[in-house]
Amino acid sequence: MSVIAEPLHSAPSPVSPVIDVETAETSPPQSNSLGMVKVERVSGEIWDQHIAQFDGAAQEQMFTFTKGRWPNVSYEPNLFYIQGKLVGGVMIMVQSLPLGIGKIAVAKWGPMLVDNQADNAHVIYGKIVEMLIGEYADKRGMMVSVLPKVSPSPVNMALEHLRERGFVPGSQLEFPNRYLVNLRLSDEEQRKSFAQKWRYHLNKSNKNDLVFEPAPASRLSEFDELYTIMNERKKFADHSAYDLIPELMALEDEKLRPELFFVRHEGEVVAGAIIFKTGDTAVYLYGATNAKALPLRAGYFMHWEIIRWLRDNTEARWYDLGGTDGFQGLHQFKKGMAGSQGHIEPVAPVMNYASKMRARLAGNFAYFARDQVNWLRGVVEKVRSDLASPDQKKK
């Protein structure tokens, strides 16, 4: 799983899993008929009880995930209501910078909307952004960093709004493209959408007596074994949050709990995947195979069955395959699967806003320092003989 513009790490700031509820009213300086927005800050636990309602739900917006992934930040989950109806929300991670030079308010893959297809979705999004500016930039003097979720369209509504509102592009992934499969197709339409070579390998896999099976969380140890074997074989540098998967798989809320899938051949598990399925975009979090999977083309078979399962068992409209981390083989595989009815769209850059000069200078310096550290880490990994080197050409 690709990670984008993570909060900057410094000395720990207090983390309070329970936040006193407070409310506020906000009305952005724009003409519309929606009226006032009620903002309610809730505890992380209550936040996670609501997140499954959002079309824009993302793992990175879950308290259960963020508290383990970024332990050195404080969390401020905000719910937004219009006329008593929940319309959106955003988990803000407040990152304190070294030496007390400032703070950054990070919204990673937020704000989220309950209904991404609503006619007034852009207006609701705008109201939430105004709240972020008013509360975090104007009132509390922070830089606000918003990381819009990838859009299955060349026009990213969130990104365009942030640009118009004065947010400035910052850090971006070296290989930003994400690959999205259209889940609302029939079997015949989906097969026609696949690239010819991808379809050829899928047809071959169907002749190998492979068996696809959804699995309970109690079988996670089998996936752990596959994942360890694969990383040792492929030598990928793993900067993901895989160690948090057991906690996610233990969630009681079935809608939020990721799904585990396996592929068997002659009784042996040869491939597996963990999928985040909440909201209108399911996400391929992790996949793993053993050495027998490649000649069996188990990966093709597994993703074909996952696509069909997501279509028939969730409300998701898209299946986000993630990025490539610079590996050409992953690019070819995912491009062929996205096919003619899917999309290949870039993750937007971090969009930064600061209404105060001190916040702008402190935030820009902090991001510059972090980017230099990440660049140096990348250089080191490229020369290490025990790790695979990216071979995808930049466009």
Residue, then its C-alpha position, 0 to 999 in steps of 0.5 A: m500500500s502506497v503511503i502519501a505525505e505522512p504527518l511529520h514526526s517529532a517529539p510525541s504530542p498528547v494523544s487523547p482517545v476520548i475528546d469532549v464533545e463540542t459543537a460550533e456553527t459555520s457558514p462559508p462566505q459563499s451563496n447557497s441554500l444549505g444553511m448553517v453547518k453544525v460541527e461536532r467533535v467526537s471521540g475516536e471510538i464514536w468517530d469509527q462508529h460513523i465512518a462506515q456511512f461515508d461514500g468517501a470512507a478511507q482506512e487512513q481516516m479511521f481512528t483504529f488505524t491512525k492511532g497506531r500508524w501515527p502515534n505521535v499526533s493528536y486526533e480531532p474527529n469532526l462530524f458535519y451536520i446540515q439541518g440535523k443530517l450527517v453530511g460529512g466528516v474529517m479526521i484531523m491529525v495535529q502534528s507538533l513541529p520540533l522546537g515548538i515552531g508550529k503545528i500542522a493540521v493534516a487531513k489525510w484522504g479527507p474530508m469525506l462526504v456521506d454522499n459523493q453523488a449528491d448534486n450539492a456535494h461540491v457545496i458541502y465539501g466547500k463548507i467543510v474546507e471553510m471550517l478547516i480554514g477558520e478553525y485551524a488556519d485562522k484561529r489556531g495559526m496552523m498550516v492546513s494540509v489536505l490530501p484529497k482522495v484519488s478520483p475515478s475521473p480526470v477532474n478531481m472535485a476536491l483538488e479543484h476546489l482546494r486550488e480555487r480556495g488558495f491551497v498550494p500544491g506541496s509534496q507528491l509521490e514519485f509514482p502517483n498513479r492509482y489504478l481503478v477498476n469499474l465494479r459495476l459491470s457484468d462478467e461479460e463487460q468486465r472481461k471485455s474491459f480487461a486488456q487483451k493480454w490480461r484476459y489471456h492470462l485470466n483464461k489460462s488461470n481458469k484451466n488450473d483448477l484454482v479455488f477462491e474462498p472468502a476467509p474469516a479473520s481467524r485465518l490471518s496467520e495463513f496470510d501472514e505466512l504467505y506475506t513473509i514468504m513473498n517479501e523474502r522472494k521479491k525483496f520489496a521495501d515495505h514501509s506499510a502499516y502491515d503490523l496494524i492488520p490484526e487490529l483492523m481484522a478484529l473490528e466488530d463492525e463488519k462494514l469496517r473490517p477488511e475482507l480476507f480472501f485466499v486462492r487454493h490449488e490442490g488444497e494448498v493456499v497459494a495466494g491471498a489478499i486483504i481488501f478494505k471494502t467500506g465506501d464507494t471505493a474498495v481498496y487492495l491493501y495487501g496481496a501475497t503469493n507463494a512460488k507456485a502462484l506465478p505459473l498457475r496465474a493465481g493473481y489473475f484468478m484471485h483479482w477476477e473473483i475479488i472484483r465479482w465478490l465486491r460487485d455482488n456483496t458491497e456498494a462499492r463502485w470502484y476497486d482501487l488497486g493502489g500504486t506501483d512504487g516504481f515497478q514496471g511489472l506492477h504497472q503492466f498488471k494493474k493497467g491491464m486490469a483497470g482496462s478500458q472501463g477503469h481509470i488510471e489517475p494520479v494521487a493529488p499532491v498535498m495541498n497546503y494552506a496557511s493564513k499566517m506567515r509563521a505557519r507557512l514558513a514553519g510548515n514549508f520548512a518541515y515538509f522540505a526536511r521530511d522530503q529530503v529524508n524520504w529522498l535519502r532513504g530512497v537513494v539508499e534503498k536503490v543501492r542496497s543489494d538485498l532490495a528490489s530496485p524500481d524499474q518503471k520509467k517516469k512520464 
